[in-house]
Amino acid sequence: MSRPAFDAKGLTKVYGEGSAAVHALRGVDLTIPEGEFVVLLGPSGSGKSTLLNILGGLDRPTEGSVHFEDKSLTDMNDAELTRYRRDHVGFVFQFYNLMPSLNARENVELVTEIARNPMDASEALALVGLDQRETHFPSEMSGGEQQRVAIARAVAKQPTVLFCDEPTGALDSTTGRAVLKVLTDVNEKLGTTVIIVTHAASTAQLADRVIHFADGTIREVVLNETKLTAEDIEW
Ligand SMILES: Nc1ncnc2c1ncn2[C@@H]1O[C@H](COP(=O)(O)OP(=O)(O)OP(=O)(O)O)[C@@H](O)[C@H]1O
């Protein structure tokens, strides 16, 4: 096993207080080796997005520790956490969050103009198979194409880790497969650690590691001996 990208111990997250308190995470220990393709599966409300947000530096646990490589995320101040997100992390969400008034290349350039070591916006769009669509606006693209622009935007800054929250949640099976193919390409070609939260059990067939979540805890971690390709998974 390669060195860990993430090492989390005893993570808890409580939203609210007293009788209104929601225990979203109830003591999560987790190691994710760098370069893996990881899928977090579990029912709605089981704490998957909460964990993703903590690993991605968007939120902090109530208790517990998280290390990214040799750095403690839980000991970082807000400015350090912002720098961690800027330098190391890409996010892809269910609804693509593209700027409607900007074309595909300009949407990607929003990130490449401020990143430390970006790839060229055109190169990022070619990676997701949209090199012919650079000047198209979001309203001129299908949901799957818009999600691929969002992935190009996230990977253009060459993040160490790509976090995806329900990346195919709004897509039909054909466009969903195309998006998953792009995510496996990013993992294999760029070596990016990819961590996907999803309800879609089919996505687990692509993963190195499947983490089953229930009720704020990890129920089971399954290592896939054989991974399928996006074309071959059963949807
Ligand atoms: N900001 C918040 N304030 C209060 N409760 C929250 C907040 N965010 C999440 N929760 C609660 O924490 C629990 C875990 O939510 P989380 O979004 O992590 O689950 P999930 O497994 O990602 O669910 P889904 O698959 O529906 O997105 C849920 O009960 C949710 O209502």
The ligand as an ORCA input file, in Angstrom:
! r2SCAN-3c Opt
* xyz 0 1
  N     -25.169     22.172      8.347
  C     -25.898     21.238      8.962
  N     -26.652     21.538     10.037
  C     -27.370     20.578     10.675
  N     -27.400     19.287     10.309
  C     -26.680     18.940      9.239
  C     -25.896     19.884      8.506
  N     -25.277     19.213      7.491
  C     -25.659     17.933      7.577
  N     -26.507     17.761      8.628
  C     -27.104     16.489      9.068
  O     -26.044     15.559      9.278
  C     -26.437     14.252      8.852
  C     -25.439     13.743      7.817
  O     -25.577     14.530      6.641
  P     -24.694     14.297      5.324
  O     -25.099     15.356      4.339
  O     -23.291     14.182      5.699
  O     -25.218     12.866      4.859
  P     -25.057     12.138      3.455
  O     -24.781     10.708      3.768
  O     -24.084     12.864      2.610
  O     -26.511     12.297      2.868
  P     -27.005     12.471      1.335
  O     -26.629     11.185      0.664
  O     -28.485     12.648      1.473
  O     -26.315     13.675      0.785
  C     -27.858     14.376      8.325
  O     -28.746     14.006      9.355
  C     -27.983     15.859      8.020
  O     -29.327     16.296      8.150
*
